[in-house]
Amino acid sequence: ATSTTPIFIDEAISLHRQLEVLSEDEIVAMMHVSSGLAKRIKQQIKDWTNLPTSSAAIDMFSGDIYSGLRAASLSHADRMYAQEHLVILSGLYGALRPLDAVAPYRLEMAYKLNQKRLHDFWGDKIAHHLPPTGLIINVSSREYTRVITPYVSADRIITPQFLTVNQTTGIPSFTTVHAKIARGAFARWMITSKTSSRDSLS
């Protein structure tokens, strides 16, 4: 499928300019990474591009949530549906559609850039990009949803809770890794089943 341009590409370019001037020591302090990793991140920042020759967002991201999403095995029709219904929250790009062209980066929403929290940089922009009516199924982590929840009516947001049943005690409890994978799998189910109503979620 043809790639699309991120909605907030101008903001991404602005943030990237701030990243470009950071020293490796400043990257270590901001991202809480080793000096070796900071060196690689510095190179990644140097290599970053806003040209549409990059990867589709849905294929580039990794981690537990994306292992649950299993984007590579989504059909063309599923990817087209996701393009219209799935919003990927991003520290650098703000809000991404699955087929938006993105380049590798590291900028989590919880970071402070030049002493300013990314939540404050984005403000209500991302929330106002979302549809003005209808349900929002939230499967993002808390640091990302902070750019949404203050600006959207609470009765529009459904945040599923995923618990793991202890095999010994039978008691369900929250396990971070399992919950992340489950959130990705739940997003996949909503995409492949074209789920849209509150009743069909239960």
C-alpha positions as CSV (number, residue, x, y, z in Angstrom):
1,A,0.0,0.0,0.0
2,T,1.1,3.6,-0.6
3,S,2.6,5.2,2.4
4,T,1.0,8.4,3.9
5,T,2.6,11.4,5.5
6,P,2.3,11.8,9.3
7,I,-0.3,14.4,10.3
8,F,2.1,16.2,12.6
9,I,5.2,15.9,10.5
10,D,6.0,19.6,11.1
11,E,6.0,19.0,14.8
12,A,8.2,15.9,14.4
13,I,10.7,18.0,12.4
14,S,10.7,20.6,15.2
15,L,11.3,18.0,17.9
16,H,14.0,16.4,15.8
17,R,15.9,19.7,15.5
18,Q,16.0,19.8,19.3
19,L,17.3,16.2,19.4
20,E,20.0,17.0,16.9
21,V,21.9,19.3,19.2
22,L,21.9,17.0,22.2
23,S,25.3,15.6,23.2
24,E,25.7,11.9,24.1
25,D,25.9,12.8,27.8
26,E,22.6,14.7,27.5
27,I,21.0,11.7,25.8
28,V,22.2,9.5,28.7
29,A,20.6,11.9,31.2
30,M,17.4,12.3,29.3
31,M,16.7,8.8,28.3
32,H,18.4,7.0,31.2
33,V,20.5,4.8,28.8
34,S,24.1,3.6,28.8
35,S,26.8,5.7,27.0
36,G,27.1,2.9,24.4
37,L,23.4,3.1,23.6
38,A,23.5,6.9,23.7
39,K,26.1,6.7,20.9
40,R,23.9,4.5,18.8
41,I,20.9,6.8,19.5
42,K,23.0,9.8,18.4
43,Q,23.7,8.1,15.1
44,Q,20.0,7.2,14.7
45,I,19.1,10.9,15.2
46,K,21.7,11.8,12.6
47,D,20.2,9.3,10.1
48,W,16.6,10.3,10.7
49,T,14.6,11.5,7.7
50,N,11.2,13.0,7.1
51,L,11.1,11.7,3.5
52,P,8.4,9.1,2.5
53,T,11.0,6.4,1.9
54,S,10.8,5.2,5.4
55,S,8.9,2.2,6.9
56,A,5.2,2.1,7.6
57,A,4.6,2.8,11.2
58,I,2.7,-0.4,11.9
59,D,5.7,-2.4,10.6
60,M,8.5,-0.4,12.2
61,F,7.6,-0.5,15.9
62,S,8.6,-3.4,18.1
63,G,8.0,-4.4,21.7
64,D,5.4,-6.4,23.6
65,I,2.3,-4.6,22.3
66,Y,3.4,-5.0,18.7
67,S,4.2,-8.7,19.2
68,G,0.6,-9.1,20.2
69,L,-0.6,-7.0,17.2
70,R,1.4,-9.2,14.7
71,A,1.1,-6.6,12.0
72,A,3.1,-8.6,9.4
73,S,0.3,-11.2,9.1
74,L,-2.6,-8.7,8.8
75,S,-4.3,-8.9,5.4
76,H,-4.4,-5.9,3.0
77,A,-8.0,-5.3,3.9
78,D,-7.2,-5.3,7.6
79,R,-4.4,-2.8,7.0
80,M,-6.7,-0.5,5.1
81,Y,-9.3,-0.8,8.0
82,A,-6.5,-0.1,10.5
83,Q,-5.4,3.0,8.5
84,E,-8.9,4.5,9.1
85,H,-9.4,3.4,12.7
86,L,-6.1,2.8,14.5
87,V,-4.1,5.7,16.0
88,I,-0.5,5.0,17.1
89,L,0.6,7.5,19.8
90,S,4.2,8.6,19.4
91,G,6.5,10.9,21.4
92,L,8.1,12.2,18.2
93,Y,5.3,12.0,15.7
94,G,2.3,12.7,18.0
95,A,-0.3,10.5,16.3
96,L,0.4,8.1,13.5
97,R,-1.8,6.2,11.1
98,P,-0.5,2.6,10.4
99,L,0.7,3.4,6.9
100,D,2.4,6.7,7.8
101,A,6.0,6.7,6.7
102,V,8.3,6.9,9.7
103,A,12.1,6.6,10.3
104,P,13.6,4.9,13.4
105,Y,13.8,7.1,16.5
106,R,13.8,6.9,20.2
107,L,11.7,9.5,22.0
108,E,9.2,8.2,24.6
109,M,6.3,10.4,25.7
110,A,7.6,10.3,29.3
111,Y,10.9,12.1,28.4
112,K,11.7,15.7,29.1
113,L,13.3,17.6,26.1
114,N,15.0,20.8,27.1
115,Q,13.3,20.6,30.5
116,K,9.8,20.5,28.9
117,R,7.7,17.4,29.1
118,L,6.5,16.0,25.8
119,H,3.0,15.9,27.2
120,D,3.2,19.7,27.5
121,F,4.7,20.0,24.0
122,W,1.8,18.1,22.5
123,G,-0.9,19.6,24.7
124,D,-4.3,19.0,23.2
125,K,-3.2,18.7,19.6
126,I,-3.3,14.9,19.5
127,A,-6.7,14.7,21.2
128,H,-8.2,17.2,18.8
129,H,-6.9,15.0,15.9
130,L,-9.2,12.2,17.1
131,P,-12.8,11.9,15.8
132,P,-15.0,14.3,17.8
133,T,-17.6,11.6,18.6
134,G,-17.7,7.9,19.1
135,L,-15.9,5.4,21.3
136,I,-12.1,5.5,21.9
137,I,-10.7,2.1,22.8
138,N,-7.6,2.8,24.7
139,V,-4.8,0.2,24.7
140,S,-1.9,2.6,25.2
141,S,0.2,2.9,28.3
142,R,-0.5,5.6,30.9
143,E,2.3,8.0,29.9
144,Y,0.8,8.1,26.3
145,T,-2.8,8.4,27.3
146,R,-2.0,11.5,29.3
147,V,-2.1,13.4,26.0
148,I,-5.7,12.2,25.4
149,T,-7.6,11.8,28.7
150,P,-7.6,15.4,29.9
151,Y,-9.2,16.6,26.6
152,V,-11.8,13.9,25.8
153,S,-15.0,13.1,27.7
154,A,-14.4,10.2,30.0
155,D,-17.5,8.4,28.9
156,R,-16.1,8.1,25.4
157,I,-13.0,6.2,26.5
158,I,-12.9,2.5,27.3
159,T,-9.7,1.2,28.8
160,P,-9.6,-2.7,28.9
161,Q,-7.8,-4.3,31.8
162,F,-5.9,-7.4,31.1
163,L,-5.1,-9.7,34.0
164,T,-3.2,-13.0,34.2
165,V,-4.6,-15.8,36.3
166,N,-2.1,-17.3,38.7
167,Q,-1.9,-21.0,37.9
168,T,-1.4,-21.9,41.5
169,T,-3.8,-19.7,43.3
170,G,-6.3,-19.1,40.5
171,I,-6.2,-15.4,41.4
172,P,-6.0,-12.9,38.5
173,S,-3.4,-10.2,38.8
174,F,-1.7,-7.6,36.7
175,T,1.5,-8.7,34.9
176,T,3.1,-5.9,32.8
177,V,4.5,-8.0,29.9
178,H,1.4,-10.2,29.6
179,A,-0.9,-7.1,29.7
180,K,1.2,-5.4,26.9
181,I,1.0,-8.4,24.6
182,A,-2.8,-8.7,25.4
183,R,-3.3,-5.0,24.5
184,G,-1.7,-5.6,21.1
185,A,-3.7,-8.8,20.6
186,F,-6.9,-7.0,21.5
187,A,-6.1,-4.2,19.0
188,R,-5.6,-6.9,16.3
189,W,-8.9,-8.5,17.2
190,M,-10.7,-5.2,16.8
191,I,-9.1,-4.7,13.4
192,T,-9.7,-8.2,12.1
193,S,-13.3,-8.4,13.4
194,K,-14.1,-4.7,12.5
195,T,-15.5,-4.2,15.9
196,S,-17.1,-0.8,16.5
197,S,-19.9,-1.0,19.0
198,R,-19.7,-1.0,22.8
199,D,-21.9,-4.2,23.1
200,S,-19.5,-6.2,20.8
201,L,-16.6,-5.5,23.1
202,S,-18.0,-7.5,26.0
